[in-house]
Amino acid sequence: TADQVLKDGSGTFVEKSHVTMAHFSQLSQQKFRDTYGHLDGSSVSVSVTDLIIGETVSAFSVIVPKKTDGETPLDIPPLQNAYAHITIWFGKGESAARSNDLPTMVERGEAKRVMLEEGVQVSGKIGYWFI
């Protein structure tokens, strides 16, 4: 349970929450910059639709808009990740990347989806970790 996680440290809560638009394993650095680089520093509001809780990983599902916020909205290209989400916790010995499997885990009965009555808007800035 979450109480056990807090007491015994059997997991990691993600402090630098983010939505992965594309992972370096999906695109070359040049293709990544060409596709998403113009958005760096732009404001965006995503809609949180639900929480998926698995035994070893949990995440908020999100809808990423087609445009950035602001006076001059920029087009946001489609995400490379099939599941748009914000990982919030992963268990000891687990990887945050496992959250990409949460929708499939729900289908197999290995995770629970908790729908929000109304989507919650979360605002942030688009930024990248180039390697």
N, C-alpha and C positions, 0 to 999 in steps of 0.2 A: 504494500500500500504506500501511498505518498508519505504517510506519517513515518513508516519504517525507513523510507529513503532519507528523510530528513534526519532521523535519529542515528542511523548506522552508516550514512554516507555511501550507500550502495548504488550511486549513480551520479550523474552530472547534470545540473541545470544549466542551460545555455545562456550565458550572460550577454554575448554579442549576437542577439537574435537577428535573423536575416532571411530573405527569400532568395534562394539560389536561382538565378536566371539561366545560367549555363555553367557547367563545371568544366575545368580545364581538360578533362578527359573527353569531352564532347566536341570541343572546337579548338583549333589552333589559336595561339595568342593573337595572331594577326586577324583572323576571322572574327574573333571575339571583339577586338577593338573596332573593326569595321562595322560590326553589327550593333554593338551596345555602347561604344565609347562616347558617342555624342550625348548620352544621357547622364554621364558622371556628374554628380552634384545636383541633379534635378530632384525636385520634391515629387512624391507620389503617395497616394492614399490607396491602400489595399483593403479589401473587405474580408474579414474573418468570418467564415461560415459555420465551422464546426471544430470540434476537438476530437482527435483520434488517440485513444489510449491503448497501448500494447503492453505486454509484459516487460519489454526491454527498451521501448522507445515511445515517445508521445510528441504530437505536433498539432498545431492549428492549421487547418486547411484555409487557403486564401484564394481570392479572385484578384488577379492583377489587371488593372484597367488597360485600355488600349492607348491611353495618352497620359502624360505627366500632368501634374497640377501647375497652376500659375497662369500668368497673363498670356504667355506664348506656349501653349501645350505642345509637347513633342510626341511623335508616335513612338510607342513602345513595341518593338518587334516581339513576336511570339517567344515565349520561354522555351528553352531546350529541354528542361525537365518536364516530364509528363505530369507530375503531381506538384502543383504550386503549394508550398507550405512553409511554416515557420517551426522548426524543431525547437521544443522547449525543454526536453529531458531525454537522456539516454542512460541506460543501465551500465553498471560496472562491467567492463570487458566488451561493451558494445560500441558501435560507431554511430555517430549522428547520421551518417549516410544511410543507415538502415531505415530511417524515416521515409525514404522514397518507396519502401515496400508496404507502408501502412494501408493504403486502399486495398491491396491484394490480401493483406492480413485480415481486414474486415470481412472481405468476401469469404475467406476460409474459416471465419469464426475465431480468429486468433487475436483480434483487437476489437474494441468497441468504439462506435462513432456516436458522439454526443452533439446533436444539432443545436445551433443557437436559434432562438425564436426570431431574432432580427440580426442581420449581419452587423458586426462591429467594425467601424472604420479605424484603421491604424495608419498614421502618417509617418513618413520617414524620408530619407535622402537616398538616392541611388549612388552607390559607390562600389568600387571593384578592388579585388586583390589580384593584381597582375603578377605573374611569376616570371 
